[in-house]
Amino acid sequence: MELRHLRYFCVVAEELNLTRAAEKLFIAQPPLTRQIKQIEEEIGAALFIRKPRGLELTQAGLYFKDQARQILNKVDTTIVDTRRIAEHGKTVFSIGFVPSIFYGQLPLMVRRLRKNKNLEIMLYELKTREQIDALKTGKIDIGFGRLSIDDPDIEQELLFNEPVLAAVPTSHVISKSNPTMAALSEVPMITFPAGNGPNFSDISQSLFHSRGLSINVVQQVNDVQTALSLVASEMGFTLVPDQVKRLTRENVSFVEITGDSISVPAIASRRRAEAPNSVMRLANTILAELVENRLTGRYP
């Protein structure tokens, strides 16, 4: 089976219509139909259910689509990285991260890695689920997120649990104390990021729901910077990881929350059972030192 067969299959699997797929691939429909049939014969399984108005993927087809897409993404990433290495003579090391984790020690890690003149560091803002997929395709080498995701191909390491603070308008009476979760639930809430979960927004809201508290979400935004701007505009409050307090924003106060210990995890994700190369060993050494500094209070 050749890569073009995988590309043909993926387009058909996306379109679920041979006519549209053929048009998208700029080939005639009969040859495309034969190619799909040959793929099924080679695999020994039906990938599509033929219906009068189009196609439907079988369970085997759904699995093959996911695997084929990963293979093609891996090939594309390898080609891009190979070209970059050829042009610059550097090894590429790619890091995925969620925005809420980039205000602490991750920039320090990137800064230290960049001191190696033979390395080119690539940064990708990705949700934790997106990081898992990116690790599988080789788009990134390590990911930093907040969510624990069970996947046989990925190993996750809990780096530390990080306290959660409330970012509130400085003018609000609640900024003068350490509010309880119940008190915060009475104030309009701004969450981030927007879009489908699971993400930090889901974690934030679950902290209230797990305590039987209802909340009034007045705005969902894409990033912490926008959320803090809305807090400064007195639209409401938002929950942030402790690292975010390093940002200084006028008219925004970061206050500790009274009551139960409220925290969110910082998690590193890597490909499972992959022997670390010299770059990954360097990254792991730097990361271990930074985490130790954090846990022992040496991190500002």
C-alpha positions as MATLAB code, in Angstrom:
seq = 'MELRHLRYFCVVAEELNLTRAAEKLFIAQPPLTRQIKQIEEEIGAALFIRKPRGLELTQAGLYFKDQARQILNKVDTTIVDTRRIAEHGKTVFSIGFVPSIFYGQLPLMVRRLRKNKNLEIMLYELKTREQIDALKTGKIDIGFGRLSIDDPDIEQELLFNEPVLAAVPTSHVISKSNPTMAALSEVPMITFPAGNGPNFSDISQSLFHSRGLSINVVQQVNDVQTALSLVASEMGFTLVPDQVKRLTRENVSFVEITGDSISVPAIASRRRAEAPNSVMRLANTILAELVENRLTGRYP';
ca = [
       0.000    0.000    0.000;
       1.351    3.416   -0.991;
       0.920    6.775    0.705;
      -1.324    7.969   -2.129;
      -3.745    5.167   -1.260;
      -3.933    6.458    2.301;
      -4.546    9.979    1.021;
      -7.293    8.731   -1.304;
      -8.925    6.851    1.544;
      -8.780    9.822    3.937;
     -10.454   12.151    1.441;
     -13.205    9.604    0.775;
     -13.608    9.061    4.525;
     -14.003   12.817    5.042;
     -16.402   13.387    2.151;
     -18.329   10.081    2.439;
     -19.178   10.587   -1.215;
     -17.093    9.200   -4.072;
     -18.124   11.902   -6.543;
     -17.104   14.772   -4.258;
     -13.942   12.954   -3.211;
     -12.945   12.387   -6.823;
     -13.473   16.070   -7.595;
     -11.376   17.048   -4.598;
      -8.584   14.684   -5.687;
      -8.823   15.775   -9.342;
      -9.283   12.209  -10.563;
     -12.157   10.359  -12.197;
     -14.595    8.489   -9.982;
     -14.195    4.951  -11.455;
     -10.429    4.761  -10.752;
     -11.021    6.104   -7.223;
     -13.710    3.485   -6.620;
     -11.267    0.773   -7.738;
      -8.519    2.142   -5.462;
     -10.832    2.037   -2.421;
     -11.893   -1.503   -3.280;
      -8.243   -2.555   -3.600;
      -7.447   -1.057   -0.184;
     -10.279   -3.048    1.384;
      -9.121   -6.227   -0.339;
      -5.533   -5.705    0.789;
      -6.609   -5.095    4.393;
      -9.183   -7.855    4.301;
     -11.962   -5.782    5.840;
     -14.845   -3.618    4.653;
     -14.092    0.028    5.432;
     -17.302    1.526    4.069;
     -20.982    0.684    3.981;
     -22.359    1.556    0.539;
     -25.682    3.376    0.731;
     -27.894    4.893   -1.992;
     -26.961    8.450   -1.005;
     -23.333    7.987   -0.080;
     -21.002    6.062    2.195;
     -20.746    5.300    5.887;
     -17.585    4.207    7.682;
     -17.611    0.815    9.372;
     -15.995    0.427   12.796;
     -12.923   -0.898   10.987;
     -13.083    2.120    8.679;
     -13.227    4.551   11.609;
     -10.157    2.923   13.141;
      -8.287    2.896    9.824;
      -9.166    6.549    9.223;
      -7.640    7.559   12.556;
      -4.491    5.527   11.956;
      -4.121    6.639    8.334;
      -4.434   10.288    9.322;
      -1.752    9.843   11.979;
       0.572    8.210    9.430;
       0.055   11.017    6.919;
       0.518   13.705    9.571;
       3.701   11.971   10.724;
       5.014   11.922    7.149;
       4.163   15.596    6.643;
       5.841   16.553    9.925;
       8.928   14.511    9.065;
       9.238   16.218    5.684;
       8.911   19.693    7.208;
      11.437   18.936    9.949;
      13.865   17.376    7.462;
      13.739   20.488    5.310;
      14.288   22.678    8.353;
      17.280   20.619    9.448;
      18.707   20.761    5.926;
      18.264   24.532    5.777;
      19.538   25.395    9.242;
      21.575   22.363   10.287;
      19.659   22.172   13.557;
      17.721   19.512   15.432;
      14.059   20.428   15.894;
      12.486   20.029   19.341;
       8.779   20.843   19.515;
       6.776   21.660   22.636;
       3.011   21.784   23.036;
       1.414   23.764   25.842;
      -1.872   25.100   27.164;
      -1.857   28.880   27.727;
      -2.448   28.688   31.485;
       0.843   26.843   31.984;
       3.061   29.267   30.062;
       3.315   31.898   32.788;
       5.569   29.929   35.101;
       8.670   27.890   34.485;
       8.049   26.722   30.932;
       9.601   29.919   29.465;
      12.677   29.263   31.625;
      12.935   25.791   30.149;
      12.615   27.152   26.604;
      15.237   29.815   27.306;
      17.734   27.241   28.553;
      17.104   24.893   25.644;
      17.654   27.726   23.179;
      21.168   28.219   24.537;
      22.048   25.084   22.565;
      22.877   26.570   19.166;
      22.187   23.231   17.466;
      18.546   23.240   18.572;
      15.545   24.900   16.985;
      12.658   25.101   19.452;
       9.121   25.065   18.061;
       6.179   26.034   20.302;
       2.567   25.031   19.686;
      -0.406   26.237   21.717;
      -2.548   23.111   21.976;
      -5.223   21.770   24.299;
      -4.205   18.633   26.171;
      -6.234   16.354   23.874;
      -4.638   18.018   20.856;
      -1.220   17.450   22.430;
      -1.899   13.704   22.630;
      -2.665   13.575   18.913;
       0.341   15.792   18.129;
       2.643   13.486   20.104;
       1.415   10.483   18.143;
       2.037   12.148   14.784;
       5.415   13.559   15.824;
       4.318   17.184   15.576;
       5.540   17.731   19.142;
       8.060   15.922   21.348;
       6.615   16.878   24.739;
       3.396   18.494   25.902;
       2.403   20.444   29.001;
      -1.236   20.523   30.070;
      -3.713   20.237   32.902;
      -5.708   17.088   32.127;
      -5.011   13.422   32.744;
      -5.856   11.457   29.584;
      -5.624    7.679   29.421;
      -3.929    6.588   26.189;
      -1.796    3.462   25.702;
       0.693    5.303   23.482;
       1.265    8.234   25.836;
       2.769    8.478   29.302;
       1.934   11.388   31.561;
       3.912   12.726   34.507;
       2.363   14.830   37.260;
       4.872   17.615   37.811;
       3.097   19.360   40.694;
      -0.309   20.524   41.846;
      -0.702   24.264   41.497;
      -2.909   26.432   43.742;
      -5.841   28.189   42.091;
      -6.388   31.899   42.697;
      -9.321   34.167   41.971;
      -8.603   37.123   39.707;
     -11.128   39.785   40.715;
     -11.690   43.462   39.931;
      -9.658   45.550   42.383;
     -12.697   47.786   42.913;
     -14.888   44.868   44.046;
     -15.376   44.356   47.765;
     -14.402   40.698   47.347;
     -10.831   41.764   46.495;
     -10.323   42.947   50.073;
     -10.529   39.442   51.525;
      -9.861   35.794   50.786;
     -13.285   34.731   49.492;
     -14.831   31.288   49.816;
     -16.023   29.376   46.764;
     -19.581   30.132   47.864;
     -18.853   33.879   47.905;
     -17.272   33.695   44.454;
     -20.292   31.873   43.064;
     -22.330   35.028   43.706;
     -20.119   37.025   41.299;
     -20.405   36.730   37.480;
     -17.716   34.400   36.123;
     -15.460   34.632   33.052;
     -14.005   31.361   31.807;
     -11.240   30.400   29.395;
     -10.563   28.901   26.954;
     -13.743   28.867   24.896;
     -14.617   25.890   22.707;
     -15.077   22.190   23.219;
     -13.515   20.631   26.320;
     -12.045   19.156   28.200;
     -10.040   22.245   29.116;
      -9.256   24.645   31.970;
     -12.739   26.118   31.685;
     -14.238   22.719   32.521;
     -11.843   22.303   35.449;
     -12.761   25.754   36.800;
     -16.491   25.187   36.595;
     -16.239   21.692   38.084;
     -14.653   23.195   41.221;
     -17.990   24.880   41.878;
     -20.290   22.095   40.678;
     -18.493   19.508   42.844;
     -19.351   21.659   45.853;
     -23.011   21.966   44.888;
     -22.596   25.608   43.853;
     -24.179   27.160   40.770;
     -22.369   29.865   38.792;
     -23.252   32.567   36.303;
     -20.826   32.389   33.365;
     -21.163   35.732   31.592;
     -18.379   35.264   29.040;
     -16.153   32.552   27.589;
     -12.913   33.710   25.985;
      -9.995   32.047   24.244;
      -7.125   32.941   26.546;
      -6.171   34.135   30.013;
      -5.049   37.578   28.805;
      -8.516   38.359   27.447;
     -10.122   36.955   30.598;
      -8.013   39.292   32.754;
      -8.923   42.250   30.531;
     -12.603   41.536   31.159;
     -11.921   41.244   34.893;
     -10.240   44.658   34.758;
     -13.386   45.935   33.022;
     -15.367   44.774   36.082;
     -17.374   42.196   34.134;
     -16.689   39.499   36.720;
     -13.984   37.240   38.114;
     -12.001   34.329   36.730;
     -10.040   31.475   38.258;
      -6.361   31.203   37.318;
      -3.425   28.969   38.227;
      -1.000   30.481   40.722;
       1.638   31.112   38.035;
      -0.610   33.684   36.357;
      -0.194   36.107   39.277;
       3.218   36.896   37.783;
       1.279   38.973   35.267;
       0.706   42.492   36.524;
      -2.630   43.846   35.340;
      -4.015   47.197   36.384;
      -7.357   46.945   38.184;
      -6.971   43.179   38.727;
      -6.252   41.607   42.131;
      -5.200   37.999   42.629;
      -6.620   36.630   45.884;
      -6.326   33.284   47.613;
      -9.487   31.265   48.147;
     -10.539   30.331   51.674;
     -11.513   26.759   52.446;
     -10.525   23.478   50.868;
      -7.177   23.227   49.154;
      -8.014   24.124   45.564;
      -5.430   23.256   42.934;
      -4.953   22.101   39.357;
      -2.277   19.702   38.104;
       0.623   20.564   35.825;
       1.216   17.506   33.644;
       3.925   16.593   31.135;
       3.007   14.195   28.309;
       5.496   12.147   26.266;
       5.396    9.217   23.863;
       5.388    5.971   25.822;
       8.284    3.498   25.584;
      10.350    5.808   23.359;
      14.025    5.874   24.271;
      14.895    9.545   24.925;
      17.457   11.048   22.570;
      20.073   13.535   23.755;
      17.703   16.498   23.336;
      14.941   14.863   25.336;
      17.407   13.907   28.063;
      18.520   17.536   28.262;
      14.900   18.716   28.400;
      14.085   16.182   31.123;
      17.100   17.287   33.191;
      16.116   20.952   32.957;
      12.487   20.134   33.717;
      13.398   18.065   36.802;
      15.481   20.950   38.150;
      12.734   23.504   37.559;
      10.109   21.294   39.198;
      12.386   20.754   42.204;
      12.835   24.518   42.496;
       9.073   24.927   42.412;
       8.395   22.241   45.030;
      11.044   23.561   47.412;
       9.950   27.172   47.159;
      12.997   28.430   45.290;
      10.832   29.528   42.382;
       9.736   33.177   42.709;
];
